[in-house]
Amino acid sequence: MKAMLLKGKNQPLVLETVPDPVPGPGEAVARVLACGAGLTIHHVRSGRVPVQYPRILGHEITAEIVATGAGVTRLKAGDAVTAYFYFTCGHCYWCRINRETLCENFGGYVGRECDGGYAEYIKLPAQNFIPLPEGLPWKQQPAEVGVVCDAIATPLKVTRKARVMPTDTVAVIGAGGGLGVHMLMVSRWAHAKKVIAVDTRAAKFETCLKCGADAVIDAAGGRVAEELKEMTGGRGVDVVFDYVCSKDSIEAAIGGLNFGGRLVLLAGNSARFDADGPAIMRKEIEVMGSRYATRQEVIESLQLVARGELKPLVTEKVHFSRAEEIHQRLEKGGVTGRAALLMP
């Protein structure tokens, strides 16, 4: 099969022919139609996340099962599927209470510990394939369907974690990125009273407004906390979702929160920050970390899209042989929303 290989830290992805995967016991192989290309993947491409080389990246797939191994009964050839990003055990305490992102026996990630979706075929444990619900146009829109498992599922999880209510004003830092744009959509879907987009690239603001933001803040001006308060009559916002998680962005988010405010931190790479402990205590601010989404949240996200309640935004779709071109743009912050690779 054809695949895009990463052969070393921060090296260009190269198109090569590698052996077709063959499923072993408990495994399945699927033909990939499309695979999302986001910052989670790019952190590996750029060398910020270590892997064993060579590696085939990618996990946000739309695919069709072509073969199954011994003992696999829940999948069959022809089934339309996506992938669950994490390798979890399914039986530890955290998995049993539907918090499997904290799995005690966590086995790593699709596209890191094993080869991923930047290829014509992908082999995974059968439990990591999630069947697509009826109503999803997976053949006609494979790129949009493929990114749901991350771009919609992650915002859905943190919306619940932050307990977003119709009385809340929400700010999204990194709003023009692949997760940020969808966070705006999900915040609007959750009936937030007001949604504020925060980004450093003014070229992304129009898309942010189209995707649910009521207002935008240019973080390049260095006055994010002050502007959040100005936009809320001095009170501050009720919820901040920070998809950048730099020292500056986190501290600005805390400074821009209202009494009882909630801050959720979720980024591929994050930094240490200085917190105003007395202010956090006095204002009863909650600072929460989050990782990806549960399998059930991925399933529910797929169902939301199938019902037409949410629609993923994929702004760039290219043949998978052009993966390196997309990653060069991701490195420079040049992609608004999600990008995706299409397979032949």
LUMSE-460423 format. One line per 5 residues: number of its first residue (from 0); their letters; for each residue y, z, x of C-alpha. Coordinates in Angstrom, 2 decimals. Layout:
LUMSE-460423
NUM) A) Y Z X; ...
//
This chain:
LUMSE-460423
0) MKAML) 0.00 0.00 0.00; 3.65 -0.31 0.96; 5.51 2.91 1.68; 8.78 4.12 3.17; 7.92 6.40 6.08
5) LKGKN) 10.03 9.10 7.69; 8.81 9.32 11.29; 11.15 11.94 12.70; 14.15 14.17 12.14; 17.15 12.18 10.90
10) QPLVL) 15.45 8.88 11.65; 15.80 5.83 9.40; 13.16 5.36 6.73; 10.94 2.39 7.59; 8.81 0.15 5.39
15) ETVPD) 5.16 0.06 6.48; 1.70 -0.64 5.12; -0.54 2.43 4.90; -3.99 3.00 3.37; -4.17 3.32 -0.41
20) PVPGP) -4.78 6.95 -1.44; -8.20 7.85 -2.84; -8.51 10.87 -5.17; -10.77 13.73 -4.15; -12.15 16.42 -6.46
25) GEAVA) -9.41 17.76 -8.73; -6.97 15.02 -7.70; -5.51 11.90 -9.28; -3.74 8.79 -8.02; -0.88 7.13 -9.87
30) RVLAC) 0.98 3.85 -9.47; 4.68 4.62 -8.96; 7.23 2.74 -11.05; 10.33 4.59 -9.87; 11.33 7.60 -7.79
35) GAGLT) 14.63 9.45 -7.84; 16.59 9.84 -4.60; 18.60 13.06 -4.56; 19.92 15.63 -2.12; 16.71 17.69 -2.35
40) IHHVR) 14.92 14.74 -0.77; 17.80 13.89 1.52; 17.75 17.33 3.17; 14.29 16.38 4.48; 15.40 12.88 5.50
45) SGRVP) 18.34 14.33 7.44; 16.19 16.90 9.26; 17.70 19.97 7.59; 14.27 20.77 6.15; 11.27 20.53 8.52
50) VQYPR) 8.13 18.55 7.67; 5.18 17.13 9.54; 5.78 13.50 10.49; 5.16 10.83 9.45; 5.88 11.71 5.83
55) ILGHE) 6.44 9.81 2.59; 9.26 11.53 0.69; 10.04 11.72 -3.02; 8.95 13.65 -6.10; 11.04 12.54 -9.11
60) ITAEI) 8.58 9.92 -10.27; 7.68 7.84 -13.24; 4.10 6.72 -12.67; 0.88 5.57 -14.33; -2.51 7.11 -13.53
65) VATGA) -4.91 4.61 -11.95; -7.77 6.82 -10.73; -9.04 10.38 -11.02; -11.37 12.48 -8.90; -14.36 14.56 -9.81
70) GVTRL) -13.66 17.35 -12.29; -10.43 15.89 -13.65; -10.57 15.80 -17.44; -6.96 16.10 -18.63; -5.86 12.75 -17.16
75) KAGDA) -7.21 9.22 -17.46; -6.27 5.77 -16.22; -3.24 4.44 -18.06; -1.60 7.81 -18.72; 2.16 7.85 -18.07
80) VTAYF) 3.17 10.83 -15.92; 5.82 12.48 -13.84; 5.31 15.13 -11.14; 5.90 18.87 -10.89; 7.66 19.43 -7.55
85) YFTCG) 6.11 22.78 -6.57; 2.54 23.59 -5.60; 1.85 26.86 -7.43; -1.35 28.80 -8.01; -1.12 29.31 -11.77
90) HCYWC) -2.78 32.74 -11.71; -0.52 35.20 -9.84; 1.83 37.60 -11.64; 4.82 35.27 -11.49; 2.91 32.22 -12.66
95) RINRE) 1.43 34.18 -15.56; 4.87 35.21 -16.86; 6.27 31.66 -16.61; 8.30 32.30 -13.45; 6.13 30.12 -11.24
100) TLCEN) 9.02 29.21 -8.92; 8.36 32.69 -7.46; 4.61 32.05 -7.04; 3.01 34.55 -4.66; 0.72 31.81 -3.34
105) FGGYV) 3.35 29.09 -3.14; 1.92 26.02 -1.41; 5.03 23.96 -0.76; 6.51 20.82 -2.23; 5.56 17.30 -3.23
110) GRECD) 6.98 14.96 -0.61; 6.99 17.67 2.07; 3.56 19.28 2.34; 1.98 16.06 1.08; 3.10 12.45 0.77
115) GGYAE) 5.38 11.71 -2.14; 6.72 8.94 -4.32; 8.51 6.57 -1.92; 5.41 4.39 -2.07; 3.44 2.15 -4.39
120) YIKLP) 0.91 4.92 -5.10; 0.92 8.72 -4.98; -1.99 11.18 -4.80; -1.56 14.73 -6.09; -3.62 17.60 -7.47
125) AQNFI) -4.16 16.68 -11.12; -2.31 19.82 -12.24; 0.88 18.51 -10.61; 0.98 15.46 -12.86; 2.79 16.09 -16.15
130) PLPEG) 2.03 13.62 -18.96; 5.09 12.02 -20.53; 5.68 12.67 -24.24; 5.79 9.96 -26.86; 9.19 8.37 -27.28
135) LPWKQ) 10.20 8.06 -23.64; 10.90 4.43 -22.60; 9.10 4.90 -19.30; 8.29 1.23 -18.82; 11.77 0.01 -19.71
140) QPAEV) 13.73 2.83 -18.01; 11.47 4.26 -15.29; 14.38 5.40 -13.11; 15.99 7.46 -15.87; 12.67 8.98 -16.95
145) GVVCD) 11.70 9.82 -13.39; 14.74 11.96 -12.62; 14.32 14.13 -15.74; 11.84 16.43 -13.95; 14.65 17.64 -11.67
150) AIATP) 18.07 16.44 -12.85; 17.62 17.74 -16.41; 15.01 20.47 -15.92; 17.00 22.37 -13.29; 20.22 22.56 -15.36
155) LKVTR) 18.19 23.52 -18.42; 16.69 26.45 -16.53; 19.99 27.79 -15.20; 21.73 27.35 -18.56; 19.21 29.79 -19.98
160) KARVM) 19.38 32.03 -16.91; 23.15 32.33 -17.25; 22.90 32.83 -21.03; 25.51 30.17 -21.80; 27.00 30.75 -25.25
165) PTDTV) 29.43 28.78 -27.46; 32.17 31.25 -26.53; 31.80 30.57 -22.78; 33.94 28.52 -20.45; 31.70 26.99 -17.78
170) AVIGA) 32.60 25.60 -14.35; 30.30 23.38 -12.29; 30.91 23.18 -8.54; 29.61 19.96 -7.03; 29.96 18.38 -10.46
175) GGGLG) 29.86 14.78 -9.28; 26.43 15.02 -7.65; 23.02 14.29 -9.07; 22.50 17.81 -10.42; 26.16 18.52 -11.10
180) VHMLM) 26.68 15.60 -13.48; 23.63 16.62 -15.48; 24.78 20.26 -15.45; 27.91 19.07 -17.24; 25.75 17.30 -19.83
185) VSRWA) 23.50 20.30 -20.38; 26.48 22.69 -20.62; 27.94 20.47 -23.33; 24.53 20.28 -25.02; 24.44 24.12 -24.96
190) HAKKV) 27.77 24.11 -26.88; 29.87 25.74 -24.16; 33.45 26.16 -25.39; 34.94 24.43 -22.35; 33.39 22.74 -19.30
195) IAVDT) 35.29 22.37 -16.01; 34.11 20.02 -13.25; 34.84 20.97 -9.64; 34.38 18.47 -6.82; 36.07 17.28 -3.64
200) RAAKF) 35.91 13.58 -4.49; 38.46 12.36 -6.99; 36.54 9.09 -7.38; 33.86 11.04 -9.26; 36.19 12.68 -11.77
205) ETCLK) 36.10 9.89 -14.35; 32.30 10.10 -14.50; 32.50 13.89 -14.80; 34.80 13.57 -17.80; 32.48 11.02 -19.42
210) CGADA) 29.51 13.34 -18.87; 30.96 16.34 -20.68; 33.76 17.89 -18.62; 36.96 18.82 -20.43; 38.92 19.17 -17.19
215) VIDAA) 38.51 18.64 -13.46; 39.57 20.51 -10.33; 39.93 18.87 -6.94; 38.31 21.39 -4.61; 39.83 19.61 -1.63
220) GGRVA) 43.08 21.40 -2.47; 41.55 24.78 -1.58; 42.72 26.51 -4.78; 39.56 26.55 -6.88; 39.71 30.24 -7.88
225) EELKE) 43.41 30.02 -8.70; 42.98 26.86 -10.77; 40.03 28.27 -12.68; 42.24 31.18 -13.71; 45.18 28.92 -14.53
230) MTGGR) 42.97 26.84 -16.82; 41.81 29.96 -18.68; 45.12 31.74 -19.19; 44.52 34.04 -16.24; 41.15 35.33 -17.45
235) GVDVV) 38.77 33.29 -15.33; 35.67 31.39 -16.43; 32.58 33.00 -17.90; 29.94 31.05 -15.96; 29.94 29.14 -12.66
240) FDYVC) 27.08 26.94 -11.53; 27.45 26.31 -7.80; 25.47 23.33 -6.50; 27.28 23.36 -3.14; 26.80 26.99 -2.07
245) SKDSI) 29.08 26.89 0.94; 30.86 30.09 1.95; 34.10 28.76 0.48; 32.58 27.57 -2.80; 30.73 30.84 -3.47
250) EAAIG) 33.73 33.02 -2.69; 35.98 30.80 -4.82; 33.50 31.00 -7.68; 33.44 34.81 -7.59; 37.24 34.86 -7.43
255) GLNFG) 37.49 32.60 -10.46; 35.15 34.56 -12.74; 36.17 36.50 -15.82; 35.04 40.04 -16.64; 31.31 39.86 -17.33
260) GRLVL) 31.14 36.52 -15.50; 27.88 35.01 -14.29; 27.48 32.99 -11.09; 24.32 30.97 -10.46; 23.66 29.72 -6.92
265) LAGNS) 21.38 26.72 -6.48; 21.59 24.28 -3.59; 19.27 22.69 -1.08; 21.14 24.40 1.71; 23.27 27.50 1.21
270) ARFDA) 25.47 29.71 3.36; 26.13 33.41 3.72; 29.29 34.66 2.08; 31.53 37.72 1.89; 31.57 39.42 -1.49
275) DGPAI) 34.21 41.71 -2.98; 31.83 44.49 -3.95; 34.37 46.63 -5.82; 35.54 43.63 -7.88; 31.96 42.62 -8.71
280) MRKEI) 31.24 46.16 -9.87; 34.51 46.64 -11.74; 34.25 43.31 -13.56; 30.46 43.59 -14.06; 29.96 40.19 -12.46
285) EVMGS) 26.39 38.92 -12.10; 25.41 36.84 -9.06; 22.07 35.08 -9.53; 19.95 32.81 -7.39; 17.73 30.10 -8.82
290) RYATR) 15.08 27.67 -7.65; 14.07 24.44 -9.40; 12.38 24.90 -12.82; 9.06 25.91 -14.30; 6.48 23.40 -15.46
295) QEVIE) 7.27 24.34 -19.06; 10.97 23.69 -18.50; 10.12 20.24 -17.14; 8.04 19.56 -20.26; 10.85 20.75 -22.53
300) SLQLV) 13.37 18.60 -20.65; 11.20 15.54 -21.16; 11.01 16.35 -24.86; 14.80 16.72 -25.11; 15.27 13.28 -23.59
305) ARGEL) 12.53 11.80 -25.79; 14.38 13.13 -28.85; 17.63 11.59 -27.65; 19.43 14.92 -27.18; 20.14 14.23 -23.50
310) KPLVT) 20.24 11.03 -21.46; 19.92 11.04 -17.65; 22.55 9.21 -15.61; 21.22 6.97 -12.84; 24.14 5.08 -11.34
315) EKVHF) 22.32 3.26 -8.54; 18.90 1.60 -8.72; 17.55 -0.33 -5.74; 14.22 -1.71 -4.55; 12.38 1.02 -2.69
320) SRAEE) 12.60 -0.94 0.58; 16.35 -0.11 0.50; 15.75 3.65 0.52; 17.54 4.10 3.83; 20.68 2.49 2.40
325) IHQRL) 20.72 5.03 -0.44; 20.21 7.94 1.94; 23.10 6.80 4.09; 25.29 6.97 0.98; 23.91 10.38 0.02
330) EKGGV) 24.77 11.71 3.49; 28.39 10.69 2.93; 28.55 12.01 -0.63; 28.99 8.50 -1.95; 26.55 8.66 -4.88
335) TGRAA) 27.82 9.80 -8.27; 25.04 11.14 -10.47; 21.52 10.14 -9.49; 20.17 7.23 -7.48; 16.62 5.92 -7.79
340) LLMP) 14.20 3.60 -6.07; 12.32 0.98 -8.09; 8.86 -0.10 -7.04; 7.65 -3.72 -7.07
//
